[in-house]
Amino acid sequence: MWTVAKAFVTSVTAGLAALVITSTTPVAAGTLESVKQRGTVQCGVSEGLYGFSERNGQGEWSGFDVDFCRAVAGAIFNDPAKVTFVPLSAGERFEALRAGRIDLLSRNSTWTLEREAGHGLAFAGITYHDGQGFMVMRDLNVMSALELDRARVCVEAGTTSQLNVADFFAANSMTFEERAFPSAAAALEAFQSGQCNVLSKDHSALYAERLKLARPADAVVLPDIISKEPLGPVTRADDFAWFNVVKWVNFALVNAEELGIVAGNAGEAAGSRKPDVRRFAGAEGGLGRLLGLEGDWAIRAVRAGGNYAEIYERNVGVNSRLGIPRGLNQLWSMGGILYAPPLR
């Protein structure tokens, strides 16, 4: 009996010791290690969406989602240029991530249960609180989505937009004719050519697509929001350490805005007397090692392209081409719902 009891105690003690070691040992393997060895983050983005991910004639990428990828690269390498952008259609984006063609998906993708549990993926928080809407030509003479009975609706296949349209019309006892297309470009072209008289997708994306029309002023985005579309970066669910890196870069950008840390003053943060700013800068706390990163990883992320507000305003804010007010994407302390756990 004594021998059995002793063996049990020894087993439990060893298990607890292993648990302690696991919880305090810095991350060193998996996707993060592969990224470091490769020297670049492979980031999946859209094939071209104004304000979120677009490539100019010189092959240079810009946009809200693009800047998030650069923040991740900044946190890891202290160099926002160490990103390889991989343009992906809506239909291929998740499989590309699952297959390992990319390390991170930052492509205006809606967080849903089916996408996480069904595809073995993990959304690393919300970077943009959106909702689905409708765009119509002005000569249709409608002011509300409830006036769209018997409309011909263009949607992109393989998106939540396709499902939400069906739910909206059914819930409001209306009928519609769906026109589904394999890409955003094809759906927009169909809308512009009159194959359908309504285009439906995320509200932010409608503002972007409107700018691509030959005569943007001829189209109007209706005010109706018919769904919740929490957009955010995605990783594979089988690498929690990498998921944590991406998630906390997201949180760092939001916390930086709260703390008043911007790209221009990031280098001064380590000299602050405020404990929360010093932790953010890596001057105390040693939090970077828990992620397998350098102590100043959060400052590096901000230095790459700014805090959340800087990234938002530059790409999609009221003074950008899209002109979208912060709305729900304002900080929780400023009337929005943007909220991040503290770095401590």
N, C-alpha and C positions, 0 to 999 in steps of 0.2 A: 504493500500500500504506500509506504514511504517513498519507494522508488518511483511509482507512478506520479505521486503528488509533486515530487522534486522535478520530474521531467516536465510536468505541466507548467510549473512556475518558471522553469528555465525557458520553455517555449514562449510563454507570455512575455517574459522580460526581453527576449530576443526580438519579439515582434514589436514591442514598444520602442526598443532602441532603433529598429529599422525605420519605424514611422517617424521618429525624431530626426534621424539622419536625412530621410527623404524630404521632410518639410523644411530643412534648413540648408540643404546643399544647393549651390547655384546651378541653374539650368545649363547643360552643356551639349545636349544631343538633339536630334530631330531636325525639324525644318529650319530653326534658327541657325544651327551649326552648318547645315547645307548652304543656307543663304550667305553666311560669313565666308565659307570656303569658295563659293562661286563668285562672291564679290558684288552681287547685285540682287535686288528683290524682283522677282517675276510677278508683275501685277496685272491682273485682268481688268480691262476697262471697256466702255461701250465703243461701238464702231464710229461714233461721232454724234455727240449731243452737246449743243451749245451750253456753256456754263458748267458742264460736268466733266466731259472728256472730249476734247477735240484736238486735231492735229493740223498745223498750218502747212503752207507750201514748202517750208524748210524741214518738215518732219518733226517739229517741236510740239510737244503735248502741253495742254493747259486745261484747267478746270477744277472744280470742287473735288471730284473723286481723284483726279490726278494729283492734286496737292496733298491729299491724305496719304497716297502712296509715297510721296516724297518725304512726308513727315516720318513715316516708318523707316525709310532709308536713312533719314537724318539721325533718328534715334540710334540706329545700329552702327552706321558708318561715319556719322558726322559729315555726310555728303549726300545732299538730296538728289544728286545726279545719278546715283547708283541704283537706278530703277530701269527695268526693261518692261515697257508697256506692251501688252498683248491685247489687241482689239478683239472683242468677242460679241457674237449675236446673243440675243436673249435665249435662244434655243440651245446654244452650246456652252453657255457660261458655267453652269454648275458641273457639267461633266468634265470640262477642262480643269476645274479645281480638283475634283475627285481623282482624276487621272494623273495629277501632279504636273500638268503643263504650266501651272501657275502656283505661286505660293499663297497668293492673296487675291481675292476678288473685291474690287472697289468699283462697282458698276451699277449705280442707282437701282439696287435690288431690294425688294420688300422682304422683311423678316416674317416668316410664317412657320407654323408648326410642321407642316408637311415638308417644307424645304429642309428644316433641320433634322427631324426624325426620319423622314423618308429618304433623304439623300446623304445622310451621315455628315452633315455640315454644322458649323457653329457660327452664328452671327455675333460679332464682337461689339455689340452695342448699337446705338442709333446715332448716325451722324446728321440725318436730315429727316424731320417729321413732315411727311407729305400726305397727300390724299388724292384720290383719282377724280378727274373732272372731264369736261367735254369742251371741244372747240368746234365752232360752226362758222359758216360764212355769214356775214351781216345780212345778206339779202334773204336769208332764211326767216328773218324777222321773229326770232324767239329770244326770250329773256331768261328762261329757266329750263332746266333739264326735264321738268315735268311736262313740257310742251313738245317733247321729242317722240311722241307715239308714232309708230310706223316708220321711224327713221332708218336710214341705211348707215350703219356704224362701222367705221374702219378701226381695227385693233391689230396689235402685234401678237402673233401666235406664240404660245408658250409663256405667257405672262399672267400675272394676277389680274391685269386689266381686262383680259378676255373673260375671266370668271366673274369679275365684279359687274361688268355690263349686264350679263345675263341675270345676275341677282337683282340688280337695280330695276330692270324692266319688269321682272316677274313680281317683285315686291310692290310695284306701283301699278300692276294690272295693265301694263302697256306691252305692245309688241314691237319688234325691231328685226331688221335683217342684218345679220352679222357678215362682215367682210374681213376675214382674217388673212394677214400677210406675214411672210417669213422674217421680215425685218422692219425696223422703224422707218427706213427710207422708203420702202415699198408702200407702207401704210400711208405715209405722208403724200407720196406721189398720187396714190389713189384718191385721197381726199382732195388734193388740188385739181385733179382732172375730172372730178365730179362722179367718180364711181360710187362714192358715198357722200353724204352731206353732213356727217358728224365724225370727228376723230376723238377717240377716248384713250387717255393714258394719265400718268401722274400729272398733277397740276403744274409742277415745276417743269416737267418735260414739255407740256403744251406751250408754255411761254417760250421755250427754246425752239420748238418746232415751228412756231408761228413766224419766227425770224427768218426761216428758210424759205417761206413762201415768196413767190414773185411779187406779190402785193400784200405784205403783212397787215396793212390797215384794213384789208377787206375781210379779215377774220377776227373773231372775238372769242375769248375764253370765258365761258359761263361761270358764274360765281359758285355754283353748286359743288359741294364736295361729297362724294358718295361712298367713301371708304377711308379706312386708316391705312396709310402706307409708310410704315417706319422703315426708312432706308438705312443701310449700314454695310460695313465691310464684312466679308465672310472668309472663314478658314475651314480646313478640314477638321472634323470633330475628333480625330484620333491623335491629335498633338496638342495637348492642353497647354504646354509651355509656350508654343508659338501663338496659340489663341490668346494667352495672357499678354504677350508682347503687343499684339495688335490692339487688343482691348484697352490696355493702359496708355497706349499712344493716343487713342481716341479720347480717353478721359483727361489726359494731360493737356490736350489742346483746349478743352473746355475749362479746366482748372486755371490754365494760364490766363484766359480772359477774365475770370473772376479775380485773380490776383493782380491784374494789371500788367502782366508780363507780355510784351510784344516782341516781334523779331528785332526791332531796333534797340531794345534795352535788355535783351536776354543775357548779354554778357555781364551785366551789372548785378544780376540776381544773387550770385554767390556772396556778394558783399552786403546783402541786406541784413537788418537786425531782426526781421520778422521770421519766426521759426518756420512757418508754413512755406515762405518763399525760399528759405535756405534748404529745406527738405526738397523742394521742387528742383532747386539748382544742383542738388547732390552735395552741398557743402556739409550736410549732416544727415544722419539716418541710414546711410548705406543701402538705400532701397534698390538701386540699379542691379546689384548682384543677385537679388531675388528673381530678376527677369533674365539674367545672363547678359546684362548690358553694363556699360560704364556708368559711373555715378551721375554724370550730367546728361543722361539720356533724354530726359524731359526737355531740358534747355535746348539740346540738339534738335529735337522734334520741332520746337517753336522756331528756332533759327532757320529751319529749312524753308518755311513759307509763312510763318506767322501763327498766331493763336486762332481759335475757332472764328472769332469775329472778323479777323483779317482775311481769312480764307473765304468766308461767306460773302463778305461785302465785295471783295475783288472779283469774284466769279459770278454770283447770282444776285447780289444785293441791289438796293434801290438805285445806286449810281452805276450799276453795270448795264450791259445790253438787255439783260432779262428784267431788271427792275423789280425784283420780288422782295417785299417787306419781310423782316425777320419773323414776325408772327409767332407761331409756336416755337420756332427755333431761337427765340430770345432766351437769355438766361432765366432760370426759375426766379431769381431775385429781381428780375426786370419785367415780369408779367408773362414770361414764356414757360416752357416745360423742360428746357435744357438743364440737365442736372448730372453731375458727375461725382462719384465717391472721391474722398480726399486722398492725397498722396501722403501717407504717414505709416 
